[in-house]
Each structure stands twice: as C-alpha cells, then as structure tokens.
C-alpha cells in the first residue's frame, strides 16, 4: 500500500493511505489524539501497578512511544504487546520525525515475536498477524488500545467476536479505549460485557471517544 506523509494541526505528522482514503491519525493532531485517547483516558486511568498493554494496530508506533515516555516519567513497569499485520519499515516511520528519543527506533527495529526490554520500565513484544486470528486468552491485558482503521475502511476488525475475545482475556478492571464512538461499536462492546462510557474527544478532534471497562467481579 502506498503511504504519504502529511502534517497535522498540532505539528506532528501522520501517514495517509490513498487506497483507503484514510489517515493513521487525526489530521487535527496525531500526537494530541494519541495522548488523549490512549494515555490520558487509558494508561493513566488504569489502576494496574504494572500494566500489560495490548495494542490492536501497532502502526507508526506513536502510541507505544507515548506509553514508553509515560512509563519512564512515572517509573511504572509496562509490558506492551502490539499486533500489526502490515508493519511499517523504519525508513518510512523515521521520516515522520516523531521523536528525538533514541528508544523510538528500538521500538521499530526490535525483532518480532520476542519480548524485548526497550528500557528499564518498558518491555515490548510485537506480533505480526491479523488480530482476529491471534488467541488473546494467554495475554491477560490490563489495557487495550483499539486503534484499527475506521470501521468503514476496515470492517473486519470491528466485530463482536474479537471484542468478546478481548473481554474474556482481560484482567478484571481492565480498560479498552478507542477513538471510534459510533453507536454500533458501543453496542457491540456492551453486548460482550463491557461497561462503556462516552468521553470527550481530544482537543479540536472527535467530539466523543469510548472507554470500555471490564467489571472487577468478572
């Protein structure tokens, strides 16, 4: 797939896929969107002292980078698993200019299918696969960053079976966050057992996002 670099309104860059007419991040601000949805509403809301984060759609690695930076700032151990069917080459990601942090390159050059200690507070495992085919039962995440392309662009990723698999695998009190607040997605999440909140979206971006929580008695 052809990808084109485009700059977003907060100065950070993203990739545009003409074939799908879709961006990897919000054109209103790539970094702003990721920080709000996945870090502020996800990681910082998690009560897990050493959270295991599962990302559906590793993509450019921006969510992983922001999680790594937060883990370092808070001195909080994080194990991060990213599932991605179509990995980006480092050359392509490097052109985005996301960070001067040398650890960002390690996120992309780290071998796949292995646990790699990127920093004292951050361990990464990347899985190259379709998330629908990966058994998540043994992963036991405390947090799920659901960051696939939009439902109308990648409908196969937004299905009740996958949400059910994630729900069953998650630890009690686990949190799933996503930028997509469509009613059909909210109802799917509720149908498999999640308690779902509609929260304000990132500054200048989507009006609402979703945060789904697995009850502590489940």
C-alpha positions in Angstrom: 0.0 0.0 0.0 1.2 3.5 -0.9 1.5 5.8 2.1 2.1 9.6 2.0 3.4 11.7 4.9 1.0 14.6 5.9 1.4 17.1 8.7 -1.4 17.5 11.2 -2.6 20.6 13.0 -0.5 20.1 16.2 2.7 20.0 14.1 3.1 16.2 14.3 3.0 14.1 11.2 0.9 11.1 10.1 0.6 8.8 7.1 -2.2 8.9 4.5 -3.2 5.8 2.6 -4.8 6.8 -0.7 -6.1 3.3 -1.4 -8.3 3.5 1.7 -8.6 7.3 1.8 -7.6 7.0 5.4 -5.1 8.6 7.8 -3.2 6.7 10.5 -4.1 9.5 13.0 -6.4 12.5 13.2 -5.4 15.4 10.9 -6.4 17.7 13.9 -3.3 16.4 15.7 -1.6 13.0 15.6 0.2 13.3 18.9 -2.6 15.2 20.6 -5.1 12.4 19.7 -2.9 9.6 20.9 -2.0 11.3 24.1 -5.7 12.0 25.0 -7.3 8.7 24.0 -4.7 6.1 24.9 -2.6 7.8 27.6 -4.8 10.2 29.5 -8.0 8.1 29.2 -6.4 4.7 29.2 -2.9 4.3 30.8 -3.4 7.0 33.4 -6.8 5.7 34.3 -5.6 2.2 34.9 -5.2 1.0 38.5 -2.8 -1.8 37.5 0.6 -1.1 39.1 2.5 -2.9 36.3 0.0 -2.8 33.4 0.1 -5.1 30.4 -0.9 -3.0 27.4 -2.3 -4.7 24.2 -2.5 -2.6 21.1 -4.6 -3.6 18.2 -2.9 -1.8 15.3 0.8 -1.0 16.2 1.1 1.2 13.1 3.6 4.0 13.4 4.4 3.1 17.0 3.3 6.5 18.3 1.0 5.0 20.9 3.9 2.8 22.1 6.3 5.8 22.2 3.9 7.8 24.3 3.3 4.8 26.6 7.1 4.3 26.9 7.6 8.0 27.8 4.9 7.9 30.4 6.3 4.7 31.9 9.7 6.4 32.2 8.2 9.6 33.7 6.1 7.6 36.3 8.7 4.9 36.8 6.0 2.4 36.2 6.8 -1.0 34.7 4.8 -1.6 31.5 4.7 -4.7 29.3 3.5 -3.8 25.8 2.2 -6.1 23.1 1.5 -4.7 19.7 -0.4 -6.6 17.0 0.1 -5.5 13.4 -0.5 -7.3 10.1 1.3 -4.8 7.9 4.4 -3.5 9.7 6.0 -0.2 8.5 9.7 -0.1 7.6 11.8 2.0 9.9 12.8 4.3 6.9 9.2 5.1 6.4 8.5 5.8 10.1 11.7 7.8 10.6 10.5 10.3 8.0 7.6 11.2 10.3 10.0 12.9 12.7 8.0 11.9 15.8 10.8 11.9 18.4 14.4 12.5 19.0 14.1 9.8 21.6 16.6 7.1 20.5 14.3 4.5 22.1 11.7 5.2 19.3 13.9 3.5 16.8 14.3 0.5 19.0 10.5 0.1 19.0 10.6 -0.5 15.3 13.9 -2.3 14.9 13.2 -4.7 17.8 12.7 -8.3 16.5 9.1 -9.6 16.1 7.6 -12.4 18.2 10.1 -11.8 21.1 9.9 -10.0 24.4 12.4 -7.1 24.1 13.4 -4.9 27.0 13.5 -1.4 25.5 14.1 0.4 28.8 14.2 -0.5 32.5 10.4 0.3 32.6 9.2 -0.9 29.2 9.2 -4.3 27.6 7.9 -4.8 24.1 6.5 -7.8 22.1 5.4 -7.3 18.6 3.2 -9.9 16.8 2.8 -9.8 13.1 -0.7 -11.1 12.5 -4.3 -10.4 11.9 -5.7 -9.7 15.4 -8.8 -11.8 14.5 -6.5 -14.9 14.3 -4.5 -14.3 17.5 -5.5 -16.1 20.7 -5.5 -13.4 23.3 -6.5 -15.7 26.2 -2.9 -16.0 27.4 -2.2 -12.3 27.1 -4.3 -11.1 30.1 -4.0 -7.3 29.3 -4.9 -4.6 31.7 -5.3 -2.1 28.9 -6.3 -2.5 25.2 -5.6 0.3 22.8 -8.1 -0.4 19.9 -6.6 1.6 17.1 -7.5 -0.2 13.9 -8.5 1.8 10.8 -12.1 3.1 10.9 -15.0 0.6 10.7 -16.0 1.7 7.2 -12.4 1.3 6.0 -11.5 -1.9 7.9 -14.8 -3.5 8.9 -13.3 -6.9 9.5 -11.5 -5.6 12.6 -14.7 -4.2 14.3 -16.6 -7.3 15.2 -18.3 -8.8 18.3 -16.2 -12.0 18.2 -12.9 -10.0 18.5 -14.3 -7.8 21.3 -15.5 -10.9 23.1 -12.1 -12.5 22.9 -10.5 -9.3 24.3 -13.1 -9.1 27.1 -12.5 -12.7 28.2 -8.7 -12.3 28.1 -8.6 -9.0 30.0 -7.9 -8.8 33.7 -10.7 -7.7 36.0 -10.9 -3.9 35.9 -9.2 -3.8 32.5 -9.8 -0.8 30.2 -10.3 -0.6 26.4 -10.1 2.8 24.7 -10.8 3.7 21.1 -11.3 6.8 19.1 -14.5 5.3 17.5 -17.7 6.4 19.3 -20.2 5.0 16.7 -23.3 3.6 18.3 -22.9 0.2 16.6 -19.4 -0.2 18.2 -20.6 1.0 21.6 -23.4 -1.6 21.5 -21.0 -4.4 20.5 -18.8 -3.6 23.4 -21.8 -3.6 25.8 -23.1 -6.9 24.3 -19.9 -8.7 25.3 -20.0 -7.4 28.9 -18.1 -4.1 28.9 -19.3 -1.1 30.9 -19.0 1.6 28.2 -18.5 5.4 28.7 -18.7 8.1 26.1 -15.9 10.6 27.0 -15.0 14.0 25.4 -12.6 13.6 22.5 -9.2 15.2 22.1 -8.9 19.0 21.7 -10.1 20.0 18.2 -10.8 16.4 17.2 -13.6 14.0 17.6 -16.4 15.1 19.9 -16.5 11.8 21.7 -14.4 8.7 22.2 -15.2 5.4 24.0 -13.8 3.8 27.1 -14.9 0.3 28.0 -14.2 -1.3 31.3 -14.4 -4.9 32.4 -16.0 -5.1 35.8 -13.9 -6.1 38.8 -16.3 -9.1 39.6 -16.0 -10.6 36.1 
